[in-house]
């Protein structure tokens, strides 16, 4: 799947989850998915917990997070 098609799976709407990016059509945030991956859950683990998710939804969340971080400014500590 192309980058553009993956990113279309993410929605940002101020009326849904206070504007946090979510999987389109759900209230499941990108943040939750990325955090679960960080704690070692597999894609299949996440899909068992959220059976409405497709593998591409999870990939879209990871891609979205990576793209957002690529545009963050770095500050010296």
C-alpha positions as CSV (number, residue, x, y, z in Angstrom):
1,X,0.0,0.0,0.0
2,X,1.3,3.5,-0.8
3,X,2.2,6.1,1.8
4,X,-0.8,8.3,0.7
5,X,-3.3,5.5,1.0
6,X,-2.0,4.5,4.4
7,X,-2.2,8.1,5.7
8,X,-5.8,8.4,4.5
9,X,-6.6,5.8,7.2
10,X,-5.9,8.4,9.9
11,X,-8.3,11.2,10.8
12,X,-7.8,14.3,12.8
13,X,-11.0,16.0,13.9
14,X,-11.4,18.4,16.9
15,X,-14.7,16.8,17.7
16,X,-13.2,13.3,18.0
17,X,-10.9,12.5,20.9
18,X,-10.1,16.2,21.3
19,X,-8.4,16.3,17.9
20,X,-6.0,13.5,18.5
21,X,-5.2,11.5,15.4
22,X,-7.3,8.3,15.3
23,X,-7.9,5.4,12.9
24,X,-10.6,6.8,10.6
25,X,-14.1,5.7,11.7
26,X,-13.0,4.8,15.2
27,X,-12.1,6.5,18.4
28,X,-8.8,4.5,18.7
29,X,-5.9,6.9,18.8
30,X,-2.6,6.6,17.0
31,X,-1.0,7.2,20.4
32,X,-2.5,4.0,21.9
33,X,-1.4,1.9,19.0
34,X,2.2,3.2,19.0
35,X,2.4,2.8,22.8
36,X,1.2,-0.9,22.6
37,X,3.9,-1.6,20.0
38,X,6.5,0.1,22.2
39,X,5.6,-2.2,25.1
40,X,6.1,-5.2,22.9
41,X,2.6,-6.1,21.7
42,X,2.6,-7.6,18.2
43,X,0.2,-6.5,15.4
44,X,-1.7,-9.7,16.0
45,X,-2.0,-9.0,19.8
46,X,-3.4,-5.5,18.9
47,X,-5.8,-7.0,16.4
48,X,-7.1,-9.5,19.0
49,X,-7.8,-6.6,21.4
50,X,-9.3,-4.5,18.6
51,X,-10.8,-6.9,16.1
52,X,-12.1,-4.1,13.9
53,X,-8.5,-3.0,13.0
54,X,-6.9,-4.1,9.8
55,X,-3.1,-4.6,9.6
56,X,-2.9,-1.5,7.4
57,X,-4.6,0.6,10.1
58,X,-1.7,-0.3,12.5
59,X,0.9,0.4,9.8
60,X,-0.9,3.7,9.1
61,X,-0.6,4.6,12.8
62,X,3.1,3.9,12.8
63,X,3.7,5.8,9.6
64,X,1.7,8.8,10.8
65,X,3.7,8.9,14.1
66,X,7.0,8.6,12.1
67,X,6.0,11.4,9.8
68,X,5.0,13.7,12.7
69,X,8.3,13.1,14.5
70,X,10.2,13.8,11.3
71,X,8.8,17.4,11.5
72,X,9.5,17.9,15.2
73,X,12.1,20.5,16.2
74,X,14.9,19.3,18.4
75,X,15.9,21.4,21.4
76,X,19.2,21.2,23.3
77,X,18.8,20.1,26.9
